[in-house]
Amino acid sequence: MKDSSIRSFGQWVTQHQWDDVTAEQGTQNKTTAFYRTLQQSIATHFPLKSVRIQVRDKPWISPCKGKSRQRAFNQQKWEDWRKLRNKIQREIKTVKNQFYNTKVRKLKRENPRAWFKELNVLTGSQRKEMTVREEGEDPVDHQGIANKINDTLTNITT
């Protein structure tokens, strides 16, 4: 989510006149009106995006050899499977070393930023989760933060 979207949504929440919610009769109708209004605003401020996720195999993996090993395993040809497993493990070890010698060592010396980026790709590292900070609340006290947000929204609607 963009910071600007979060800010604009925050402004909307604090400045919105909740007359359409308070005008409803009964708890269920008020709840329905509240969620409808909130969902419309969320759709406006945070539009859905299509994201294509691409799995990146390690550069040293050879899928063809893995398939023949898997085929031997599925057919319960244990002798063939063990030979292929050992052969593939040796090849992976060799190719990993070659990969390190040709790419990683060079990047580490010449371009540390690119090396760190490649390291994150290889290890599958991801960014940290976003945390919600509320003034006067401990950032790890999720219940306290939720209660404070709930109180704020309750005060707006009454």
C-alpha positions as CSV (number, residue, x, y, z in Angstrom):
1,M,0.0,0.0,0.0
2,K,1.2,3.5,-0.8
3,D,1.7,5.9,2.0
4,S,-0.4,8.4,0.1
5,S,-3.3,5.9,0.0
6,I,-3.0,5.3,3.7
7,R,-2.9,9.0,4.4
8,S,-5.9,9.7,2.2
9,F,-7.9,6.9,3.8
10,G,-7.0,8.2,7.2
11,Q,-8.2,11.6,6.3
12,W,-11.4,10.2,4.9
13,V,-12.1,8.1,8.1
14,T,-11.6,11.1,10.4
15,Q,-13.5,13.6,8.2
16,H,-16.3,11.4,7.0
17,Q,-19.8,12.3,8.2
18,W,-21.3,9.0,9.2
19,D,-24.9,10.3,8.8
20,D,-25.8,7.3,6.6
21,V,-24.8,4.9,9.3
22,T,-26.4,6.8,12.2
23,A,-29.6,7.3,10.3
24,E,-30.3,3.6,10.0
25,Q,-32.6,1.9,12.5
26,G,-31.4,-1.2,14.4
27,T,-28.0,-2.6,15.0
28,Q,-28.0,-4.9,12.0
29,N,-28.9,-2.1,9.6
30,K,-26.3,0.2,11.1
31,T,-23.6,-2.5,10.8
32,T,-24.6,-3.2,7.2
33,A,-24.4,0.5,6.4
34,F,-21.1,0.9,8.2
35,Y,-19.5,-2.0,6.3
36,R,-20.9,-0.9,3.0
37,T,-19.5,2.6,3.4
38,L,-16.2,1.3,4.7
39,Q,-15.8,-1.2,1.8
40,Q,-16.6,1.5,-0.8
41,S,-14.0,3.7,0.7
42,I,-11.4,0.9,0.9
43,A,-12.1,0.1,-2.8
44,T,-11.6,3.8,-3.7
45,H,-8.4,4.3,-1.6
46,F,-6.9,0.9,-2.1
47,P,-7.8,-0.4,-5.6
48,L,-7.1,-4.1,-6.3
49,K,-3.9,-4.8,-8.3
50,S,-3.1,-7.9,-10.3
51,V,0.2,-9.3,-9.4
52,R,2.0,-12.1,-11.2
53,I,4.1,-14.2,-9.0
54,Q,7.0,-15.9,-10.6
55,V,8.9,-18.8,-9.0
56,R,12.6,-18.4,-9.5
57,D,14.5,-21.7,-9.4
58,K,18.0,-21.7,-8.2
59,P,20.4,-21.0,-11.1
60,W,22.1,-24.3,-10.6
61,I,19.1,-26.6,-10.7
62,S,18.6,-28.7,-13.8
63,P,14.9,-29.8,-14.0
64,C,15.5,-32.6,-16.6
65,K,17.7,-34.7,-14.2
66,G,15.3,-34.1,-11.3
67,K,12.5,-35.5,-13.5
68,S,14.3,-38.7,-14.3
69,R,15.2,-39.2,-10.6
70,Q,11.5,-38.6,-9.7
71,R,10.4,-41.1,-12.3
72,A,12.7,-43.7,-10.9
73,F,11.3,-43.0,-7.4
74,N,7.7,-43.3,-8.6
75,Q,8.4,-46.6,-10.4
76,Q,10.1,-47.8,-7.2
77,K,13.4,-48.5,-9.0
78,W,15.4,-47.9,-5.9
79,E,18.8,-48.7,-7.3
80,D,18.3,-46.3,-10.2
81,W,16.9,-43.7,-7.9
82,R,19.9,-43.8,-5.5
83,K,22.4,-43.5,-8.3
84,L,20.5,-40.6,-9.8
85,R,20.1,-38.9,-6.4
86,N,23.8,-39.2,-5.7
87,K,24.8,-38.0,-9.2
88,I,22.4,-35.0,-8.9
89,Q,23.7,-34.1,-5.5
90,R,27.3,-34.2,-6.7
91,E,26.4,-32.1,-9.8
92,I,24.6,-29.6,-7.6
93,K,27.6,-29.2,-5.3
94,T,29.9,-28.7,-8.3
95,V,27.6,-26.2,-10.1
96,K,27.0,-24.3,-6.8
97,N,30.7,-23.8,-6.4
98,Q,31.1,-22.7,-10.0
99,F,28.2,-20.3,-9.6
100,Y,29.7,-18.9,-6.5
101,N,33.1,-18.5,-8.2
102,T,31.8,-16.9,-11.4
103,K,28.9,-14.7,-10.1
104,V,28.8,-14.2,-6.4
105,R,32.4,-13.5,-5.7
106,K,32.6,-11.0,-8.5
107,L,29.4,-9.2,-7.3
108,K,30.6,-9.2,-3.7
109,R,33.8,-7.5,-4.7
110,E,32.5,-5.1,-7.4
111,N,28.9,-4.4,-6.6
112,P,27.9,-5.1,-3.0
113,R,24.3,-3.8,-3.6
114,A,23.7,-6.3,-6.5
115,W,25.3,-9.0,-4.4
116,F,22.9,-8.4,-1.5
117,K,19.9,-8.3,-3.9
118,E,21.0,-11.6,-5.5
119,L,21.5,-13.1,-2.0
120,N,17.9,-12.2,-1.1
121,V,16.6,-13.8,-4.2
122,L,18.6,-17.0,-3.6
123,T,17.5,-17.3,0.0
124,G,13.9,-16.3,-0.6
125,S,14.1,-13.5,1.9
126,Q,11.1,-11.2,2.0
127,R,10.4,-7.7,3.5
128,K,9.2,-7.3,7.0
129,E,5.6,-7.0,7.8
130,M,4.0,-3.6,8.1
131,T,3.3,-2.7,11.7
132,V,0.5,-0.4,13.0
133,R,1.7,2.2,15.4
134,E,-0.8,4.0,17.7
135,E,0.3,6.9,19.9
136,G,0.5,5.8,23.6
137,E,0.4,2.1,22.8
138,D,3.2,-0.5,22.8
139,P,3.8,-1.6,19.2
140,V,3.7,-5.3,20.2
141,D,0.4,-4.9,22.2
142,H,-1.9,-5.8,19.3
143,Q,-4.9,-6.0,21.5
144,G,-4.4,-2.5,22.9
145,I,-3.9,-1.1,19.4
146,A,-7.0,-2.8,18.2
147,N,-9.0,-1.5,21.1
148,K,-7.8,2.1,20.6
149,I,-8.7,2.0,16.9
150,N,-12.1,0.5,17.8
151,D,-12.7,3.2,20.4
152,T,-11.8,5.9,17.8
153,L,-14.2,4.5,15.3
154,T,-16.9,4.1,17.9
155,N,-16.6,7.7,19.0
156,I,-16.9,8.8,15.3
157,T,-20.2,6.9,14.9
158,T,-21.8,8.1,18.1
